[in-house]
Amino acid sequence: MEEIRSAKKWPYIITMAILGFFGAIVFSISLILEETPVQRSNDYMMGYQHANLQANDLIEARIDFNKKYKIAYITESLAQEGSTLKYKLTDLDGKMINDASVIVVITRPEHHRYNQELKNPSVENGVYSFSNFTLAEPGRWNIMAKFNVGEYQRFFNVKADTRVTEVKEY
């Protein structure tokens, strides 16, 4: 009789062990995501899957754009309060281009909580200016710009810091 009772316990014990195992996995994953959340990449102002699918098209578009136009990031320095971003757009002969469409996204490298999208710059002599915006925190920022001139398109991304004046294109 005792053998029959213990034989009926094993399916419940195995089921509880399996549920406990999967419960521990779910708990571990939720704890990891809470501590270090996974952020989507937004290089090229799109998800990384979409950018991977269009990688060759993006590279070709950049090459075609560079055959006709030149972009220069001419911002003196990035400040946390009252910043101004400036880009200079010319053709290869040095003629100023004033009719481009420009969108800028400013984001932190480690998360997208403070993303800002800047549109409608002021344009004067080929210099596109986005004025008087505030950054939520001091430190490193990714500044991603998308230029459209007619059928030509290029992404121009820089890493900048409010504490130093050096910037790097990536």
N, C-alpha and C positions, 0 to 999 in steps of 0.2 A: 504494500500500500504506500509506503514511504517512497519507493522508487517511482511510482506513478505520479505522485505530487511533484517530485523534483524534475521529472521528465517534462511536465507541463510548464515549468518555470523557464526553461531554456529559450523557447521562442520569444518570450517577453524580455529576457535579459539581452538577447542578441538584438532585438528591435530597439531597445533603449540605448544600447551601445552605439548602434548605427545613427540614431537620432542625435545622441550626444556628440558624436564625431562631426556630423554635418552642422550642428548648432555651433560647435567651436570654430569651424571654418567660417561660417557666416559672421560670427562675432569678431574674429580676427580681421576679416576683410573690412567690415564696417569700422572697426577701430583704426585700421591703417588709413582708410579714406578720410576719416574725420581728422586725423593728425596731419596727414600730408595729402591734401586733395589732389586728384589728377586734373590737370588743366589741359584743355584742348589747345593745340597750336593754332595760331591765326596768321602765320606768315602768308603773304599774298592776300590777306584779308579774306581768307576762306579756310575751311577745315583742312587738316593735313591730308585726309583721304582725297578730297577734291583736288588739292594742289598736286598730289602724287599722280593722279590720273591725267592732269594737264601739264605735267612737268615739261615735256618737250615743247608744247605750244607756248608756255611761259618763257622758256629760254629763247625760242625763235622770235617771240614778240620783243624781247629785250634787245636782241641782236638787231632786228629791223629798226627799232626805235633809236638805238645808238648810231645807226648809219645816217640818221637824219638830224638828231637833236642831241643836246648836251644838257644835263641837269647838274646844278651845283647847290649843295646845302650851304647857305651863307649866314646862318644864324650865328650871332656873336657868342652867346652862351645861353644855356637853358636855366631858368630860374623857377623856383617853386611858385612864386606869386608874380602875376603880371607878365608872363612869358610871351615872346613873339617868335614864331618860326618863319624863316625866310628861305625860299628856294629861287634860284635863277634858272630860267629856261631859255636857251638859245638854239638856233640851228647851228650847223657846223661852220657856217660862214660868220658867225657872231651876231646875226640878226636876232633881235629880241622877239620872243613868241608870247603874245598876250591873250591868245584865245584857247588856252588849254583848260581842260576840266581837271581839277585837283581835289582829291580827298585825302585827309590825313587821319590816321588812328594812332593815338598815343596809349601805350600799355606798359604795365610792369612786366619784367621778364619772368617772374615766378607765379603770377596770377593775373586774372583779368578783371578783378574787382573794380579797379579805377579806370577802366577804358574810357577814352574820350574820342569822339569822332568830330573832326573839324571839317567844315565845308565852307564854300563861298569865300575864298580868300580875296583880299584886295590885290589888284594887279597894277603895277606901274613899271614900265620899261622892262618887261620880262621878269620882274621880281614878284613872286607870289608870297603874300604875307598873311599869316594867321595871328592876330593880335589879341593880347590881354586875356589869356586863359590861365587857370590856376591848376597846379598839380597837387594831388592829395598828399603826397609824401615827398621828402627829399630823397635823392639817390638816383639809381639807374632807371632809365626808361627806354623802351623801344619805340621809335618813331617811324611808322610805316606810311609811305605816301604812294598814291596811285595817280599817275599822270596819263591823261588821254588827250592826244592831239590828232583830230580826225580819226583815221583808222588805226593809228599807232598807239600802243599802250605800253607803259613800263611801271614796274614797282621799284621804288627807291627807298630802301630801309636803312636807318642808321641807329646806332646805339649811342645814347647820350646820358650825361649825368649832371645833376644840378650842382654837384660839388666840384667838378672839373670842366674845363672847356674842350677837352679832346673828344672827338666823335669818330666813330668807325662805321663804314658801310658794311652791311652783311647781306 
